[in-house]
Amino acid sequence: MPAERVIRLLREKEVENVHYHDPHVPSYSVKLENGETKTIPSVELTPEALQSCDVAAVVTAHDDYDAEAIARHAPHIVDTRNALSDIDDPDLRQKITLLGGGKQSDGDPW
């Protein structure tokens, strides 16, 4: 799962409310460095879920995601895949931070 490292790092930094949405993965268990295993269920990707988060991280680009809805409802977005590149509205673009140029790294950045 592409988000595994992100989830693990957030949990290791003691971020308690880590949620994710993946239409293909209903729940995910991530093993932390301390040996603890944490199972996280996928949540519905709704306007309410996006509005309630501090930041939404896009770590994979599924075709069935509505990029404009994500940009409209999430307060801040970190886009690691350039999945929201078609967003033209300047007000929505200012909420998006592109991380890593939207390209997969050959090395292990973690």
C-alpha positions in Angstrom: 0.0 0.0 0.0 1.6 3.3 -1.0 0.4 5.1 2.1 2.0 2.6 4.5 5.1 4.7 5.2 3.0 7.9 5.7 0.7 6.1 8.1 3.6 4.6 10.0 5.5 7.9 10.3 2.4 9.8 11.5 1.6 7.1 14.1 5.2 7.1 15.3 5.0 10.9 15.7 2.0 10.2 17.9 -0.6 11.6 15.5 -3.7 9.9 16.9 -6.3 10.6 14.3 -4.9 9.1 11.1 -7.6 8.1 8.6 -7.4 7.0 5.0 -9.6 6.2 2.1 -8.9 3.6 -0.5 -11.6 2.1 -2.6 -9.6 -1.1 -2.9 -8.4 -1.6 0.7 -11.1 -1.7 3.4 -8.7 -1.7 6.3 -5.0 -1.7 6.8 -2.7 -2.9 9.5 0.6 -1.1 9.9 3.4 -2.3 12.1 5.2 0.5 14.0 8.8 0.5 15.0 7.9 -0.2 18.6 6.4 -3.5 17.5 2.8 -2.4 17.9 0.4 -3.2 15.1 -2.4 -0.7 14.4 -5.4 -1.5 12.2 -7.0 1.5 10.5 -10.3 1.2 8.7 -10.9 3.0 5.4 -13.3 5.9 5.8 -15.9 7.1 3.3 -14.5 10.0 1.2 -17.2 12.5 1.9 -17.2 16.3 2.0 -17.7 16.0 5.8 -14.7 13.7 6.2 -12.5 16.1 4.2 -13.7 19.1 6.0 -13.0 17.6 9.4 -9.4 16.7 8.7 -6.4 19.1 9.3 -4.8 18.0 6.1 -5.5 15.5 3.3 -2.6 13.6 1.8 -2.9 12.2 -1.7 -0.4 9.4 -2.0 -1.9 7.5 -4.9 -4.0 8.6 -7.8 -7.1 6.5 -8.3 -9.2 7.3 -11.4 -12.4 7.3 -9.3 -11.3 10.2 -7.1 -13.0 13.5 -7.7 -9.9 15.9 -7.5 -12.1 19.0 -7.5 -14.2 17.7 -4.6 -11.1 16.9 -2.6 -9.7 20.4 -3.3 -13.0 22.1 -2.6 -13.6 20.4 0.8 -10.2 19.7 2.4 -8.6 22.6 4.3 -5.1 21.7 3.1 -3.8 19.1 0.7 -0.4 17.5 0.3 -0.3 15.9 -3.1 2.5 13.4 -3.7 1.4 12.2 -7.1 0.4 15.5 -8.8 -3.1 14.0 -8.9 -4.7 17.4 -8.5 -2.8 19.0 -11.3 -6.0 19.8 -13.3 -7.3 22.1 -10.6 -7.3 25.6 -12.2 -9.1 27.6 -9.6 -6.5 29.8 -7.9 -8.4 29.7 -4.5 -8.3 25.9 -4.6 -4.7 25.7 -5.9 -3.4 27.7 -2.9 -4.6 24.9 -0.6 -2.4 22.3 -2.5 1.2 21.6 -1.7 2.9 19.4 -4.3 5.5 17.1 -2.6 8.2 15.4 -4.5 7.1 16.8 -7.8 4.4 14.2 -8.0 6.8 11.5 -9.1 7.8 8.3 -7.5 11.3 8.3 -6.0 13.9 5.7 -7.0 15.3 5.8 -3.5 13.8 5.4 -0.1 13.2 8.9 1.3 12.2 7.6 4.7 
